[in-house]
Amino acid sequence: MIFNKDTANNTAEQLLKIKAIKLQPNDPFTWASGWKSPIYCDNRITLSYPMIRNFLKTNMAKAIEENYGKPDVIAGVATGAIAIGVLVAQELGIPFVYVRPEPKKHGRKNQIEGYLEKGSNVVVVEDLISTGKSSLLAVEALKEADVNVKGMMAIFTYGFPIADENFKEANVSLTTLSNYKILLEQAVKDNYITAKELALVQAWRKAPDKWTNEED
């Protein structure tokens, strides 16, 4: 679920403008999974642009309060969402923690870094949702810490059906500032891709593991 359409369009426009999201259907990227992809998203680039990071933190904080109420704590998913999570927590004036993919092997062996009181109401912040697997592992760790996870807030989602299934199965509500469908609408409007390229990138989202940019 997106926060609202105007914010979604504005977010997509800004991510494309600073190349936090790149669309290259004719020269696809290769993900770590081995998938060929016409899109690459690195929302950490937004941190280098004060006006854009302020826009993101303000609207994420607003969306959190409107959808989940003001939480006791913001939890960022390491490592991509630590910085934006801190900014959102600062905007809301509440504590921040972050969640590692797994517990540290040494020291206190923490998976959750920061002070987190049992019974707290927590909203998880992410920068990007692909399959949702790593994000939901963070939710699982938080639930094991005996806190109430109200939901998750992310900048952008590819909108994969598998992600929808994973969040539904985990019973976790997801809100994002923008998504793949709106990004493509904005990309065509601003001439980042042609109508012919649009068909290619739309096909990718439906079956990313089988996608190719080669014509039959």
FIVO-282332 format. One record per atom (N, C-alpha, C, O): residue number from 1; x, y, z. Coordinates in steps of 0.02 Angstrom, whole numbers, always signed. Layout:
N
NUM	X	Y	Z
...
***
This chain:
216
1	+42	-60	+0
1	+0	+0	+0
1	+44	+63	+0
1	+89	+69	+41
2	+31	+108	-46
2	+68	+171	-47
2	+34	+221	+0
2	-25	+216	+14
3	+74	+269	+24
3	+48	+319	+70
3	-5	+361	+36
3	-62	+364	+59
4	+13	+394	-20
4	-37	+426	-63
4	-6	+437	-132
4	+55	+437	-140
5	-49	+447	-182
5	-26	+449	-251
5	+21	+507	-266
5	+71	+499	-300
6	+5	+567	-240
6	+48	+625	-253
6	+118	+615	-225
6	+168	+630	-258
7	+122	+589	-164
7	+187	+576	-133
7	+224	+522	-172
7	+284	+525	-180
8	+187	+472	-195
8	+217	+417	-233
8	+248	+443	-298
8	+303	+424	-316
9	+212	+486	-333
9	+237	+516	-395
9	+299	+559	-382
9	+349	+555	-418
10	+296	+599	-330
10	+351	+643	-312
10	+412	+603	-292
10	+468	+619	-312
11	+402	+551	-253
11	+457	+507	-233
11	+490	+476	-294
11	+552	+477	-300
12	+450	+448	-338
12	+477	+416	-399
12	+516	+465	-441
12	+570	+450	-466
13	+489	+525	-448
13	+522	+577	-488
13	+591	+594	-460
13	+639	+601	-497
14	+595	+600	-394
14	+659	+618	-363
14	+709	+561	-365
14	+769	+572	-375
15	+686	+499	-354
15	+731	+442	-356
15	+761	+433	-426
15	+820	+415	-433
16	+721	+446	-477
16	+746	+441	-546
16	+794	+498	-561
16	+845	+488	-594
17	+778	+557	-538
17	+819	+617	-552
17	+890	+610	-527
17	+937	+629	-561
18	+899	+583	-466
18	+966	+577	-437
18	+998	+509	-451
18	+1052	+493	-427
19	+962	+468	-491
19	+987	+401	-511
19	+994	+354	-452
19	+1035	+308	-453
20	+953	+365	-400
20	+948	+315	-347
20	+915	+253	-377
20	+929	+197	-356
21	+872	+264	-426
21	+844	+210	-466
21	+864	+220	-538
21	+852	+273	-567
22	+894	+168	-566
22	+914	+170	-637
22	+874	+118	-675
22	+863	+62	-652
23	+852	+137	-734
23	+816	+92	-779
23	+858	+81	-842
23	+872	+129	-879
24	+879	+19	-854
24	+921	+3	-912
24	+897	-62	-944
24	+932	-113	-941
25	+837	-62	-974
25	+811	-123	-1004
25	+855	-151	-1060
25	+854	-212	-1073
26	+893	-108	-1094
26	+935	-132	-1149
26	+1006	-151	-1127
26	+1045	-178	-1166
27	+1021	-136	-1065
27	+1087	-154	-1037
27	+1076	-175	-964
27	+1097	-139	-918
28	+1043	-231	-954
28	+1020	-250	-887
28	+1075	-262	-836
28	+1132	-279	-853
29	+1057	-251	-774
29	+1101	-265	-718
29	+1096	-340	-700
29	+1049	-374	-719
30	+1147	-364	-664
30	+1144	-432	-637
30	+1143	-427	-561
30	+1190	-402	-531
31	+1090	-452	-531
31	+1084	-451	-458
31	+1127	-507	-428
31	+1149	-552	-463
32	+1137	-503	-362
32	+1175	-554	-326
32	+1142	-623	-334
32	+1177	-674	-332
33	+1077	-623	-342
33	+1040	-686	-350
33	+1052	-718	-419
33	+1035	-776	-430
34	+1083	-679	-464
34	+1093	-703	-532
34	+1040	-678	-580
34	+1047	-686	-641
35	+986	-649	-554
35	+933	-622	-596
35	+960	-565	-640
35	+999	-524	-617
36	+937	-564	-703
36	+947	-507	-746
36	+891	-457	-733
36	+833	-476	-730
37	+910	-395	-726
37	+860	-345	-706
37	+868	-280	-746
37	+924	-256	-756
38	+812	-251	-769
38	+815	-186	-803
38	+817	-127	-755
38	+822	-70	-776
39	+815	-142	-690
39	+813	-89	-640
39	+863	-103	-584
39	+875	-160	-565
40	+892	-49	-558
40	+934	-56	-499
40	+917	+2	-452
40	+914	+60	-473
41	+906	-15	-390
41	+886	+35	-340
41	+937	+38	-284
41	+953	-13	-253
42	+963	+98	-270
42	+1008	+110	-214
42	+986	+174	-180
42	+1010	+229	-195
43	+940	+166	-132
43	+912	+225	-100
43	+959	+260	-52
43	+944	+314	-27
44	+1018	+229	-39
44	+1067	+263	+4
44	+1093	+327	-29
44	+1118	+371	+4
45	+1086	+331	-96
45	+1107	+391	-132
45	+1067	+452	-108
45	+1092	+508	-110
46	+1005	+441	-86
46	+963	+497	-64
46	+993	+534	-5
46	+979	+593	+6
47	+1036	+500	+34
47	+1065	+531	+93
47	+1112	+588	+74
47	+1126	+632	+116
48	+1137	+588	+13
48	+1183	+640	-10
48	+1147	+703	-34
48	+1180	+752	-53
49	+1080	+702	-34
49	+1041	+758	-58
49	+995	+782	-2
49	+941	+753	+9
50	+1014	+835	+35
50	+976	+856	+94
50	+902	+868	+81
50	+861	+847	+122
51	+884	+900	+26
51	+813	+914	+13
51	+774	+849	+4
51	+717	+843	+27
52	+804	+800	-30
52	+769	+737	-43
52	+765	+695	+20
52	+713	+665	+34
53	+819	+691	+58
53	+816	+650	+119
53	+767	+682	+169
53	+735	+646	+207
54	+762	+748	+170
54	+713	+781	+213
54	+642	+766	+190
54	+598	+755	+231
55	+631	+766	+125
55	+566	+748	+97
55	+547	+677	+118
55	+491	+664	+139
56	+595	+631	+112
56	+581	+560	+129
56	+566	+552	+203
56	+518	+519	+221
57	+607	+581	+246
57	+597	+572	+319
57	+531	+603	+341
57	+496	+574	+382
58	+514	+662	+313
58	+452	+695	+333
58	+391	+654	+313
58	+345	+645	+352
59	+392	+629	+251
59	+334	+592	+227
59	+330	+522	+256
59	+275	+495	+266
60	+388	+491	+271
60	+386	+426	+304
60	+359	+433	+375
60	+320	+391	+398
61	+381	+485	+410
61	+356	+497	+478
61	+280	+509	+477
61	+244	+484	+519
62	+258	+549	+429
62	+187	+564	+423
62	+146	+502	+408
62	+93	+490	+437
63	+172	+460	+362
63	+138	+398	+344
63	+134	+351	+403
63	+83	+318	+413
64	+188	+346	+441
64	+188	+303	+500
64	+135	+324	+550
64	+96	+283	+574
65	+132	+389	+565
65	+82	+413	+614
65	+11	+401	+589
65	-33	+384	+628
66	+0	+412	+524
66	-68	+405	+497
66	-90	+331	+492
66	-149	+316	+501
67	-42	+287	+478
67	-60	+217	+468
67	-54	+173	+531
67	-90	+125	+539
68	-7	+191	+575
68	+7	+148	+633
68	+2	+184	+700
68	+9	+153	+752
69	-10	+249	+699
69	-6	+288	+760
69	+67	+300	+777
69	+112	+268	+749
70	+81	+346	+823
70	+149	+360	+842
70	+178	+302	+883
70	+152	+288	+937
71	+230	+269	+857
71	+258	+212	+894
71	+303	+235	+951
71	+318	+294	+958
72	+324	+187	+991
72	+372	+202	+1045
72	+443	+203	+1018
72	+486	+239	+1043
73	+455	+162	+966
73	+522	+153	+940
73	+520	+143	+864
73	+473	+112	+838
74	+570	+168	+828
74	+581	+151	+758
74	+638	+101	+755
74	+690	+111	+788
75	+629	+48	+716
75	+682	-2	+707
75	+702	-3	+634
75	+662	-18	+590
76	+765	+14	+620
76	+791	+11	+552
76	+821	-57	+537
76	+850	-89	+581
77	+814	-79	+475
77	+843	-143	+454
77	+913	-129	+427
77	+923	-89	+381
78	+963	-163	+457
78	+1033	-153	+436
78	+1045	-184	+368
78	+1017	-237	+352
79	+1088	-152	+326
79	+1119	-88	+343
79	+1086	-30	+306
79	+1092	+28	+326
80	+1050	-47	+253
80	+1024	+4	+208
80	+976	+53	+239
80	+971	+110	+217
81	+940	+32	+291
81	+888	+75	+320
81	+908	+106	+386
81	+867	+137	+420
82	+971	+98	+406
82	+992	+128	+470
82	+988	+204	+467
82	+958	+235	+511
83	+1017	+234	+416
83	+1019	+307	+413
83	+949	+338	+406
83	+932	+384	+442
84	+908	+312	+360
84	+841	+341	+351
84	+799	+327	+413
84	+756	+367	+430
85	+811	+270	+446
85	+774	+255	+507
85	+790	+304	+563
85	+745	+325	+599
86	+853	+322	+569
86	+873	+373	+619
86	+839	+439	+604
86	+814	+473	+650
87	+837	+459	+540
87	+805	+522	+521
87	+731	+522	+538
87	+704	+571	+562
88	+698	+466	+524
88	+626	+460	+539
88	+614	+463	+614
88	+568	+497	+637
89	+655	+426	+652
89	+648	+427	+725
89	+658	+497	+752
89	+623	+518	+798
90	+707	+533	+724
90	+720	+602	+746
90	+660	+647	+730
90	+641	+689	+771
91	+631	+637	+671
91	+572	+676	+652
91	+514	+665	+700
91	+476	+711	+716
92	+506	+603	+723
92	+452	+585	+768
92	+470	+599	+841
92	+426	+599	+884
93	+535	+610	+855
93	+556	+623	+923
93	+554	+562	+967
93	+537	+567	+1026
94	+571	+503	+939
94	+567	+441	+977
94	+632	+402	+970
94	+673	+417	+926
95	+643	+351	+1012
95	+704	+312	+1009
95	+711	+272	+944
95	+663	+260	+908
96	+774	+252	+932
96	+790	+212	+872
96	+833	+152	+892
96	+876	+157	+935
97	+820	+96	+858
97	+863	+37	+862
97	+873	+12	+791
97	+836	+31	+746
98	+922	-32	+782
98	+926	-65	+717
98	+936	-139	+726
98	+960	-163	+777
99	+915	-176	+673
99	+915	-249	+676
99	+963	-277	+625
99	+959	-263	+566
100	+1010	-318	+650
100	+1058	-352	+606
100	+1025	-413	+573
100	+974	-438	+597
101	+1053	-436	+516
101	+1027	-497	+485
101	+1031	-558	+531
101	+990	-604	+528
102	+1083	-558	+574
102	+1091	-613	+623
102	+1130	-586	+682
102	+1162	-533	+676
103	+1130	-620	+738
103	+1167	-596	+797
103	+1242	-592	+783
103	+1269	-631	+744
104	+1275	-545	+816
104	+1348	-539	+811
104	+1380	-603	+839
104	+1352	-637	+882
105	+1438	-618	+813
105	+1473	-679	+834
105	+1515	-669	+897
105	+1540	-716	+926
106	+1522	-605	+918
106	+1566	-590	+974
106	+1534	-539	+1020
106	+1478	-516	+1007
107	+1570	-521	+1073
107	+1544	-470	+1119
107	+1479	-490	+1150
107	+1472	-546	+1176
108	+1430	-446	+1148
108	+1364	-460	+1178
108	+1320	-501	+1133
108	+1265	-522	+1152
109	+1343	-513	+1072
109	+1308	-556	+1024
109	+1237	-530	+1010
109	+1189	-568	+1004
110	+1232	-464	+1005
110	+1167	-433	+992
110	+1146	-442	+919
110	+1187	-441	+874
111	+1081	-450	+909
111	+1052	-443	+843
111	+1016	-376	+838
111	+1015	-344	+785
112	+988	-354	+893
112	+956	-288	+896
112	+1002	-241	+934
112	+1020	-254	+991
113	+1022	-187	+901
113	+1068	-139	+931
113	+1031	-78	+956
113	+993	-46	+918
114	+1041	-61	+1019
114	+1006	-5	+1050
114	+963	-31	+1106
114	+954	-92	+1115
115	+935	+15	+1145
115	+892	-5	+1201
115	+821	-15	+1177
115	+791	+30	+1147
116	+793	-73	+1191
116	+725	-89	+1169
116	+688	-121	+1228
116	+705	-176	+1250
117	+638	-87	+1252
117	+601	-111	+1310
117	+546	-160	+1287
117	+512	-148	+1237
118	+538	-214	+1325
118	+486	-262	+1309
118	+418	-229	+1311
118	+404	-186	+1353
119	+374	-249	+1264
119	+307	-221	+1261
119	+302	-157	+1220
119	+247	-131	+1211
120	+358	-132	+1196
120	+357	-70	+1156
120	+320	-80	+1090
120	+320	-134	+1062
121	+288	-26	+1066
121	+259	-26	+1000
121	+312	-2	+951
121	+340	+52	+958
122	+326	-43	+901
122	+382	-31	+855
122	+358	-29	+783
122	+316	-70	+763
123	+383	+19	+744
123	+374	+18	+672
123	+442	+7	+640
123	+491	+41	+658
124	+445	-39	+593
124	+508	-56	+559
124	+515	-12	+498
124	+467	-2	+461
125	+574	+15	+487
125	+588	+56	+428
125	+637	+20	+381
125	+688	-6	+403
126	+620	+18	+317
126	+661	-12	+265
126	+672	+39	+209
126	+633	+86	+201
127	+726	+29	+171
127	+736	+73	+114
127	+705	+43	+51
127	+680	+80	+8
128	+707	-23	+45
128	+685	-56	-16
128	+656	-125	+0
128	+683	-161	+42
129	+600	-142	-33
129	+570	-208	-25
129	+576	-245	-91
129	+550	-223	-142
130	+610	-302	-90
130	+611	-345	-150
130	+566	-406	-135
130	+506	-402	-147
131	+594	-461	-110
131	+551	-518	-91
131	+522	-509	-21
131	+473	-542	-3
132	+552	-465	+18
132	+530	-455	+86
132	+562	-501	+137
132	+549	-495	+197
133	+603	-548	+114
133	+630	-599	+158
133	+673	-570	+214
133	+662	-585	+272
134	+723	-528	+196
134	+767	-499	+247
134	+729	-452	+294
134	+743	-449	+353
135	+681	-415	+266
135	+641	-369	+307
135	+601	-407	+359
135	+596	-385	+416
136	+572	-462	+339
136	+530	-501	+384
136	+571	-539	+435
136	+546	-556	+489
137	+634	-554	+419
137	+679	-584	+469
137	+691	-534	+526
137	+696	-553	+584
138	+695	-469	+509
138	+702	-418	+560
138	+640	-415	+604
138	+645	-407	+665
139	+582	-420	+573
139	+519	-421	+611
139	+518	-480	+659
139	+497	-473	+717
140	+540	-538	+635
140	+541	-598	+677
140	+586	-588	+738
140	+569	-607	+794
141	+645	-557	+726
141	+691	-544	+782
141	+660	-497	+833
141	+669	-506	+893
142	+624	-448	+809
142	+592	-400	+854
142	+536	-433	+895
142	+528	-420	+954
143	+498	-476	+863
143	+445	-511	+899
143	+474	-557	+952
143	+445	-566	+1006
144	+532	-587	+937
144	+565	-630	+987
144	+590	-589	+1046
144	+601	-616	+1100
145	+598	-523	+1035
145	+618	-479	+1089
145	+558	-453	+1129
145	+564	-408	+1171
146	+499	-482	+1115
146	+437	-466	+1152
146	+415	-394	+1143
146	+396	-361	+1192
147	+416	-370	+1080
147	+388	-304	+1066
147	+330	-312	+1017
147	+323	-365	+985
148	+291	-261	+1011
148	+233	-262	+967
148	+250	-226	+901
148	+256	-165	+900
149	+258	-264	+848
149	+274	-234	+783
149	+210	-211	+750
149	+168	-252	+730
150	+202	-145	+744
150	+141	-117	+717
150	+137	-122	+641
150	+83	-126	+613
151	+196	-122	+608
151	+198	-126	+536
151	+266	-105	+510
151	+313	-93	+548
152	+271	-101	+444
152	+334	-82	+412
152	+322	-24	+364
152	+271	-21	+330
153	+372	+21	+361
153	+370	+79	+317
153	+433	+77	+274
153	+488	+73	+300
154	+425	+81	+208
154	+482	+79	+163
154	+478	+135	+111
154	+424	+162	+98
155	+535	+152	+83
155	+536	+203	+30
155	+505	+176	-34
155	+464	+210	-65
156	+525	+115	-53
156	+506	+90	-120
156	+499	+14	-119
156	+533	-20	-81
157	+453	-11	-160
157	+445	-83	-168
157	+440	-100	-242
157	+411	-63	-282
158	+470	-157	-261
158	+463	-182	-329
158	+393	-211	-340
158	+372	-218	-398
159	+358	-228	-288
159	+290	-254	-294
159	+287	-325	-319
159	+238	-344	-351
160	+338	-365	-305
160	+336	-435	-325
160	+279	-472	-291
160	+266	-461	-231
161	+243	-515	-327
161	+191	-555	-295
161	+216	-596	-236
161	+180	-604	-187
162	+278	-621	-240
162	+306	-660	-185
162	+313	-618	-122
162	+304	-644	-67
163	+328	-554	-130
163	+332	-509	-72
163	+264	-500	-40
163	+257	-502	+21
164	+213	-491	-82
164	+145	-484	-56
164	+126	-547	-16
164	+96	-542	+38
165	+143	-605	-43
165	+127	-668	-9
165	+165	-673	+57
165	+137	-695	+108
166	+229	-654	+56
166	+270	-659	+117
166	+244	-614	+173
166	+242	-635	+231
167	+225	-553	+155
167	+199	-507	+206
167	+131	-530	+232
167	+115	-524	+291
168	+90	-556	+187
168	+24	-581	+207
168	+32	-640	+254
168	-3	-644	+305
169	+76	-686	+237
169	+87	-745	+278
169	+114	-726	+347
169	+96	-757	+397
170	+157	-675	+349
170	+185	-653	+413
170	+138	-607	+451
170	+152	-589	+509
171	+83	-589	+420
171	+33	-544	+450
171	+65	-477	+470
171	+55	-451	+525
172	+104	-449	+422
172	+137	-385	+433
172	+112	-335	+382
172	+114	-348	+322
173	+89	-278	+405
173	+65	-225	+361
173	+125	-186	+332
173	+171	-168	+369
174	+123	-174	+267
174	+177	-137	+233
174	+149	-74	+200
174	+100	-78	+163
175	+180	-18	+214
175	+165	+46	+181
175	+228	+72	+148
175	+282	+70	+179
176	+223	+96	+87
176	+281	+123	+52
176	+265	+193	+24
176	+208	+211	+13
177	+318	+232	+14
177	+308	+297	-17
177	+293	+292	-91
177	+253	+330	-117
178	+326	+243	-125
178	+313	+234	-196
178	+321	+160	-214
178	+342	+120	-172
179	+304	+143	-276
179	+310	+74	-297
179	+327	+70	-372
179	+332	+121	-406
180	+336	+10	-396
180	+361	-2	-464
180	+313	+25	-517
180	+335	+55	-566
181	+248	+14	-508
181	+199	+36	-556
181	+201	+112	-565
181	+202	+137	-621
182	+203	+148	-510
182	+204	+221	-513
182	+271	+245	-540
182	+274	+295	-576
183	+325	+211	-522
183	+391	+229	-549
183	+391	+226	-625
183	+417	+271	-658
184	+362	+173	-653
184	+362	+166	-726
184	+319	+220	-759
184	+337	+246	-811
185	+263	+236	-728
185	+222	+291	-754
185	+262	+356	-757
185	+259	+393	-806
186	+299	+369	-703
186	+339	+430	-699
186	+397	+428	-749
186	+415	+479	-779
187	+426	+369	-757
187	+484	+361	-802
187	+464	+374	-875
187	+502	+404	-912
188	+405	+352	-894
188	+380	+366	-962
188	+364	+440	-970
188	+382	+471	-1020
189	+332	+467	-920
189	+313	+538	-922
189	+374	+583	-929
189	+372	+632	-966
190	+428	+566	-893
190	+489	+608	-893
190	+541	+585	-945
190	+598	+609	-945
191	+521	+538	-988
191	+563	+515	-1043
191	+627	+478	-1021
191	+678	+482	-1055
192	+622	+441	-966
192	+678	+399	-946
192	+678	+333	-985
192	+730	+303	-997
193	+618	+312	-1006
193	+611	+253	-1048
193	+558	+267	-1102
193	+516	+311	-1094
194	+562	+228	-1156
194	+513	+235	-1211
194	+455	+187	-1198
194	+457	+146	-1153
195	+403	+195	-1238
195	+345	+151	-1233
195	+365	+78	-1247
195	+338	+32	-1216
196	+411	+67	-1294
196	+435	+0	-1309
196	+472	-30	-1250
196	+463	-88	-1234
197	+515	+11	-1218
197	+552	-13	-1160
197	+506	-26	-1101
197	+520	-68	-1059
198	+451	+11	-1098
198	+403	+1	-1044
198	+377	-70	-1042
198	+371	-100	-989
199	+362	-98	-1100
199	+338	-167	-1103
199	+389	-216	-1074
199	+371	-264	-1041
200	+453	-203	-1088
200	+506	-246	-1062
200	+510	-243	-985
200	+514	-296	-953
201	+508	-184	-957
201	+515	-178	-885
201	+452	-200	-848
201	+456	-222	-790
202	+395	-195	-880
202	+334	-222	-850
202	+336	-298	-848
202	+313	-328	-799
203	+362	-329	-900
203	+368	-401	-903
203	+415	-428	-849
203	+404	-481	-821
204	+467	-390	-834
204	+516	-411	-783
204	+484	-421	-715
204	+498	-470	-681
205	+441	-375	-695
205	+411	-379	-629
205	+368	-441	-620
205	+361	-468	-565
206	+338	-464	-676
206	+294	-522	-672
206	+332	-587	-662
206	+308	-633	-629
207	+393	-592	-691
207	+433	-653	-685
207	+507	-635	-686
207	+541	-649	-735
208	+532	-604	-632
208	+601	-579	-632
208	+654	-634	-640
208	+708	-622	-666
209	+638	-694	-617
209	+687	-749	-620
209	+694	-777	-691
209	+742	-812	-706
210	+645	-763	-734
210	+646	-790	-802
210	+654	-735	-855
210	+656	-750	-915
211	+659	-673	-833
211	+657	-616	-879
211	+719	-612	-923
211	+775	-628	-901
212	+709	-592	-985
212	+763	-576	-1031
212	+743	-516	-1073
212	+683	-506	-1086
213	+790	-477	-1096
213	+774	-420	-1138
213	+781	-438	-1212
213	+775	-394	-1256
214	+793	-502	-1226
214	+799	-524	-1295
214	+730	-539	-1324
214	+687	-569	-1291
215	+720	-518	-1385
215	+657	-529	-1419
215	+652	-601	-1442
215	+702	-632	-1461
216	+590	-629	-1440
216	+580	-697	-1464
216	+592	-702	-1539
216	+585	-756	-1568
***
